[in-house]
Amino acid sequence: MNDTMWRCDQVRAGQLYNRMMFDTKEEAERFVRRMQQMEPDQVFSIEAVEASRVWN
């Protein structure tokens, strides 16, 4: 297991719409690229988080 996970937040009209977790930054970026093509009105952010803060 990695020490870092990547959180991807999907925001619509200023409200959190969806939050996904990925094992790698590349997976998160690939997801964002696909979603931006389908839903260009949404804003995405990718942030590194410690895995210990996600899983107890």
Sequence and secondary structure as in RCSB ss.txt:
>XXXX:A:sequence
MNDTMWRCDQVRAGQLYNRMMFDTKEEAERFVRRMQQMEPDQVFSIEAVEASRVWN
>XXXX:A:secstr
  SEEEEEEEEETTEEEEEEEESSHHHHHHHHHHHHHH TT EEEEEEEEHHHH  
